[in-house]
């Protein structure tokens, strides 16, 4: 029986640089026993040994992996990389200020249900049923699809991105579902979906990102495995990341890394991160430009606030 201490070591996170260029991955919209497949490009990602360890611990314990760190440090892209590395379909939930916890599980379209009833039409009528089937108006959310898919014997990857954008009740509303990986649909006559209790190997691999805009409740933190994604401030690490992303000019890499590290040493309100570095260097390489001689070409790709731009001018 699956308990809070159940450990699954059947699935582990491997070094991404050693993966093939393409892999067939189940399309995210499929939840039936015969899913569609799509071919996906490998996600270039260089993970530290500590980050890989955190991923493996979260997978083994069946706990969500909570990633904190500066924006642009690679938290979101990790979910895409792990999805590719483990050949898991990826379900994505990008959180907004209006998001509700239930939206991750399902949404019931009561307006459409009422409209179809009034007009005497709907999916149920078209199939010859005397009344609409409530299940026709249930639309599964990302976590709901992952749980339903587990019932068909397929594991999933779930990304809950920027959870701190939502109201404080959002993570609290998910406590039971994250513990049990099960949910009910009362609008559909008590329909229930759950990860099989005797199959911890089917528990979704869940990654939650947090930019620390607001504190998360302690009860939610207790259910997660935590890792802080640090900025790789060593020149050798940054060089390896640029190489992995196809920046082949050795001198350009060296000059760009030197420029970035000097910028991050300044007292900037928004220090450029990995995302800004990759955008900037990719464009420099594309147009045959390079930094140097006191110049910072295309500074808008690195510096995102007027106060920081004024600091650089001074």
VEXDREN-2710 file (C-alpha; in Angstrom, 1 decimal):
% VEXDREN-2710
k/r/px/py/pz
1/UNK/0.0/0.0/0.0
2/UNK/1.2/3.5/-0.8
3/UNK/2.1/5.5/2.3
4/UNK/3.8/8.8/2.9
5/UNK/7.1/6.9/3.3
6/UNK/6.8/4.8/0.1
7/UNK/10.0/5.1/-1.9
8/UNK/10.2/4.4/-5.7
9/UNK/13.8/4.2/-7.1
10/UNK/12.7/2.8/-10.5
11/UNK/13.1/6.1/-12.2
12/UNK/16.1/8.4/-12.1
13/UNK/17.3/11.6/-13.7
14/UNK/20.3/11.1/-16.0
15/UNK/22.9/13.4/-17.4
16/UNK/21.1/15.4/-20.1
17/UNK/24.1/16.1/-22.3
18/UNK/24.4/12.3/-23.0
19/UNK/20.8/12.0/-24.4
20/UNK/20.0/11.6/-28.1
21/UNK/18.8/14.6/-30.1
22/UNK/15.2/13.4/-30.5
23/UNK/12.8/11.3/-28.5
24/UNK/9.2/10.2/-28.9
25/UNK/7.1/11.6/-26.1
26/UNK/3.4/11.1/-25.4
27/UNK/1.5/14.2/-26.4
28/UNK/0.4/16.2/-23.3
29/UNK/-3.3/16.1/-24.3
30/UNK/-3.7/12.3/-24.2
31/UNK/-5.0/10.5/-21.2
32/UNK/-6.4/7.3/-22.7
33/UNK/-4.8/3.8/-22.9
34/UNK/-3.7/4.4/-26.5
35/UNK/-2.1/7.9/-26.4
36/UNK/-0.8/9.9/-29.4
37/UNK/2.9/10.5/-29.6
38/UNK/5.0/13.4/-30.9
39/UNK/8.7/13.8/-31.5
40/UNK/10.4/16.4/-29.3
41/UNK/13.8/18.1/-29.5
42/UNK/16.2/17.5/-26.7
43/UNK/16.1/20.3/-24.1
44/UNK/19.6/21.6/-23.6
45/UNK/20.1/21.8/-19.9
46/UNK/23.2/21.6/-17.6
47/UNK/22.1/20.4/-14.1
48/UNK/24.4/20.5/-11.1
49/UNK/25.0/17.3/-9.1
50/UNK/23.0/18.8/-6.3
51/UNK/20.0/19.6/-8.5
52/UNK/20.0/16.1/-10.0
53/UNK/20.1/14.7/-6.5
54/UNK/17.1/16.8/-5.5
55/UNK/15.1/15.6/-8.6
56/UNK/15.9/12.0/-7.8
57/UNK/14.8/12.4/-4.1
58/UNK/11.5/14.0/-5.2
59/UNK/10.9/11.2/-7.7
60/UNK/11.7/8.5/-5.2
61/UNK/9.5/10.0/-2.4
62/UNK/6.7/10.9/-4.7
63/UNK/6.9/14.5/-3.5
64/UNK/6.7/17.8/-5.5
65/UNK/10.1/19.4/-6.1
66/UNK/9.9/23.0/-5.1
67/UNK/12.5/25.2/-6.9
68/UNK/13.4/28.6/-5.8
69/UNK/15.9/31.0/-7.2
70/UNK/16.3/34.2/-9.3
71/UNK/14.1/34.6/-12.4
72/UNK/15.9/33.3/-15.4
73/UNK/18.0/30.8/-13.5
74/UNK/16.5/27.8/-15.3
75/UNK/13.7/26.6/-12.9
76/UNK/11.0/26.3/-15.5
77/UNK/13.2/24.7/-18.2
78/UNK/14.2/22.0/-15.8
79/UNK/10.7/20.4/-16.0
80/UNK/11.1/20.3/-19.8
81/UNK/14.5/18.7/-19.6
82/UNK/13.4/16.1/-17.1
83/UNK/10.4/15.3/-19.1
84/UNK/12.6/14.6/-22.1
85/UNK/15.2/12.7/-20.1
86/UNK/12.6/10.4/-18.6
87/UNK/10.3/10.1/-21.7
88/UNK/7.3/11.4/-19.7
89/UNK/4.4/13.5/-21.2
90/UNK/4.6/17.0/-19.8
91/UNK/1.6/18.8/-18.3
92/UNK/2.1/22.6/-17.8
93/UNK/0.2/24.9/-15.4
94/UNK/1.3/28.6/-15.7
95/UNK/-0.2/30.2/-12.6
96/UNK/-1.9/33.6/-12.6
97/UNK/-3.3/35.8/-9.9
98/UNK/-6.8/34.5/-10.7
99/UNK/-5.8/30.8/-10.7
100/UNK/-7.6/28.4/-8.3
101/UNK/-6.4/25.1/-6.9
102/UNK/-9.3/23.2/-8.5
103/UNK/-8.3/24.5/-11.9
104/UNK/-5.3/22.2/-11.8
105/UNK/-7.6/19.2/-11.4
106/UNK/-10.7/20.1/-13.5
107/UNK/-13.1/22.8/-14.6
108/UNK/-16.9/22.1/-14.8
109/UNK/-18.5/24.2/-17.6
110/UNK/-21.9/24.8/-15.9
111/UNK/-22.8/27.6/-18.4
112/UNK/-22.5/25.3/-21.4
113/UNK/-24.4/22.6/-19.5
114/UNK/-27.3/25.1/-18.9
115/UNK/-27.2/26.3/-22.4
116/UNK/-27.3/22.8/-23.9
117/UNK/-30.2/21.9/-21.6
118/UNK/-32.2/24.9/-22.6
119/UNK/-31.7/24.2/-26.3
120/UNK/-32.1/20.4/-26.0
121/UNK/-28.7/19.6/-27.4
122/UNK/-25.2/18.6/-26.4
123/UNK/-22.9/15.7/-26.7
124/UNK/-25.2/13.3/-24.8
125/UNK/-28.1/14.1/-27.2
126/UNK/-25.9/13.6/-30.2
127/UNK/-25.0/10.2/-28.9
128/UNK/-28.6/9.2/-28.4
129/UNK/-28.8/9.7/-24.7
130/UNK/-32.0/11.0/-23.3
131/UNK/-30.2/13.6/-21.1
132/UNK/-26.8/15.3/-21.2
133/UNK/-24.0/13.4/-19.5
134/UNK/-22.4/15.5/-16.8
135/UNK/-19.0/14.2/-17.7
136/UNK/-19.3/15.9/-21.1
137/UNK/-18.8/19.2/-19.3
138/UNK/-15.8/18.3/-17.2
139/UNK/-12.5/19.6/-18.6
140/UNK/-9.5/18.1/-16.9
141/UNK/-6.6/20.4/-15.8
142/UNK/-2.9/19.6/-16.0
143/UNK/-2.7/17.7/-12.6
144/UNK/-6.0/16.1/-13.3
145/UNK/-4.9/14.7/-16.6
146/UNK/-1.7/13.3/-15.0
147/UNK/-3.8/11.5/-12.3
148/UNK/-6.2/10.1/-14.9
149/UNK/-3.3/9.0/-17.1
150/UNK/-1.8/7.2/-14.1
151/UNK/-5.0/5.2/-14.0
152/UNK/-4.2/3.9/-17.5
153/UNK/-0.7/2.9/-16.4
154/UNK/1.3/5.9/-17.7
155/UNK/3.4/8.3/-15.6
156/UNK/3.5/12.0/-16.3
157/UNK/5.5/15.1/-15.6
158/UNK/3.7/18.1/-14.2
159/UNK/5.0/21.7/-14.1
160/UNK/3.3/24.2/-11.7
161/UNK/5.0/27.4/-12.7
162/UNK/5.4/30.5/-10.5
163/UNK/3.0/29.4/-7.8
164/UNK/3.7/32.6/-5.8
165/UNK/1.7/34.6/-8.3
166/UNK/-1.6/33.0/-7.0
167/UNK/-3.5/33.9/-3.9
168/UNK/-2.2/32.4/-0.6
169/UNK/-5.1/29.9/-0.6
170/UNK/-4.0/28.3/-3.9
171/UNK/-1.3/26.0/-2.4
172/UNK/-3.5/25.3/0.6
173/UNK/-6.3/24.1/-1.7
174/UNK/-3.9/21.5/-3.1
175/UNK/-2.7/19.9/0.1
176/UNK/-5.0/16.9/0.1
177/UNK/-4.7/16.3/-3.6
178/UNK/-0.9/16.4/-3.5
179/UNK/-0.8/14.0/-0.6
180/UNK/-3.3/11.5/-2.0
181/UNK/-3.0/12.2/-5.8
182/UNK/-6.7/11.7/-6.1
183/UNK/-9.7/13.9/-6.7
184/UNK/-13.5/13.8/-6.9
185/UNK/-15.8/15.4/-9.5
186/UNK/-19.0/15.9/-7.5
187/UNK/-20.8/17.5/-10.5
188/UNK/-20.4/14.2/-12.4
189/UNK/-22.3/12.0/-9.9
190/UNK/-19.3/11.4/-7.6
191/UNK/-16.8/10.5/-10.4
192/UNK/-13.4/9.9/-8.8
193/UNK/-9.9/9.6/-10.2
194/UNK/-6.7/8.4/-8.4
195/UNK/-3.2/7.1/-8.9
196/UNK/-3.4/3.4/-8.0
197/UNK/-2.5/3.0/-4.4
198/UNK/-0.3/0.0/-5.0
199/UNK/1.7/1.8/-7.8
200/UNK/4.0/4.4/-6.4
201/UNK/5.9/4.2/-9.7
202/UNK/3.0/5.9/-11.4
203/UNK/2.9/9.0/-9.2
204/UNK/3.5/12.1/-11.4
205/UNK/6.8/13.8/-11.2
206/UNK/5.8/17.3/-10.1
207/UNK/8.0/20.4/-10.3
208/UNK/6.8/23.7/-8.7
209/UNK/8.7/26.9/-9.3
210/UNK/8.6/29.9/-6.9
211/UNK/10.1/33.3/-7.5
212/UNK/9.6/34.2/-3.9
213/UNK/7.2/37.1/-4.5
214/UNK/5.3/35.9/-1.4
215/UNK/5.8/33.3/1.3
216/UNK/4.3/29.9/0.8
217/UNK/2.3/28.3/3.7
218/UNK/4.2/25.9/6.0
219/UNK/1.8/23.1/5.3
220/UNK/2.6/23.2/1.6
221/UNK/6.3/23.4/2.2
222/UNK/6.2/20.4/4.4
223/UNK/4.9/18.3/1.4
224/UNK/7.7/19.3/-0.9
225/UNK/11.4/18.5/-1.6
226/UNK/13.1/21.9/-1.7
227/UNK/16.1/23.1/-3.8
228/UNK/17.4/26.5/-4.5
229/UNK/18.7/26.9/-8.1
230/UNK/21.8/29.1/-7.7
231/UNK/23.2/31.2/-10.5
232/UNK/26.4/29.5/-11.8
233/UNK/28.8/32.3/-11.2
234/UNK/31.9/30.3/-12.2
235/UNK/33.2/31.2/-15.7
236/UNK/33.8/27.5/-16.5
237/UNK/30.2/26.6/-15.7
238/UNK/28.8/29.5/-17.8
239/UNK/31.1/28.5/-20.7
240/UNK/29.8/24.9/-20.6
241/UNK/26.2/26.2/-20.6
242/UNK/26.8/28.5/-23.6
243/UNK/28.6/25.6/-25.4
244/UNK/25.6/23.3/-24.8
245/UNK/23.3/25.9/-26.4
246/UNK/25.4/26.1/-29.6
247/UNK/27.6/29.2/-29.0
248/UNK/30.7/27.9/-30.8
249/UNK/32.8/31.1/-30.8
250/UNK/35.3/30.6/-27.9
251/UNK/36.3/34.3/-27.8
252/UNK/32.7/35.5/-27.9
253/UNK/31.8/33.1/-25.0
254/UNK/34.8/34.5/-22.9
255/UNK/34.0/38.1/-23.6
256/UNK/30.3/37.7/-22.9
257/UNK/30.8/35.8/-19.7
258/UNK/33.3/38.5/-18.5
259/UNK/30.7/41.2/-19.3
260/UNK/27.9/39.3/-17.5
261/UNK/29.9/38.7/-14.3
262/UNK/31.0/42.4/-14.2
263/UNK/27.3/43.4/-14.6
264/UNK/26.2/41.1/-11.8
265/UNK/28.9/42.6/-9.5
266/UNK/27.2/46.0/-9.8
267/UNK/24.4/47.1/-7.6
268/UNK/21.6/46.5/-10.1
269/UNK/18.0/46.3/-9.2
270/UNK/17.5/43.3/-11.7
271/UNK/20.7/41.4/-12.3
272/UNK/20.9/39.6/-15.7
273/UNK/20.5/35.8/-15.4
274/UNK/21.0/32.8/-17.6
275/UNK/18.0/33.5/-19.7
276/UNK/19.2/37.1/-20.5
277/UNK/22.8/35.8/-21.2
278/UNK/21.6/33.1/-23.6
279/UNK/19.3/35.6/-25.5
280/UNK/22.1/38.2/-25.7
281/UNK/24.9/35.9/-26.8
282/UNK/22.7/34.1/-29.3
283/UNK/21.9/37.5/-31.0
284/UNK/25.6/38.6/-30.8
285/UNK/26.6/35.4/-32.6
286/UNK/23.8/35.7/-35.2
287/UNK/24.8/39.3/-36.2
288/UNK/28.6/38.8/-35.8
289/UNK/28.9/41.4/-33.0
290/UNK/30.9/41.1/-29.8
291/UNK/31.3/43.1/-26.6
292/UNK/34.6/44.9/-25.9
293/UNK/36.4/48.2/-25.7
294/UNK/33.9/49.5/-23.1
295/UNK/30.9/48.8/-25.3
296/UNK/27.8/46.9/-24.3
297/UNK/25.9/46.3/-27.6
298/UNK/22.2/45.4/-27.4
299/UNK/22.2/46.2/-23.7
300/UNK/18.4/45.9/-23.7
301/UNK/18.7/42.1/-23.8
302/UNK/20.6/42.2/-20.5
303/UNK/19.4/45.2/-18.5
304/UNK/15.6/45.4/-18.0
305/UNK/15.1/48.5/-15.8
306/UNK/15.7/52.2/-16.5
307/UNK/17.4/52.7/-13.2
308/UNK/19.9/50.0/-14.1
309/UNK/20.5/51.5/-17.5
310/UNK/21.3/54.8/-15.9
311/UNK/23.8/53.2/-13.6
312/UNK/25.6/51.6/-16.6
313/UNK/25.7/55.0/-18.3
314/UNK/27.3/56.6/-15.2
END
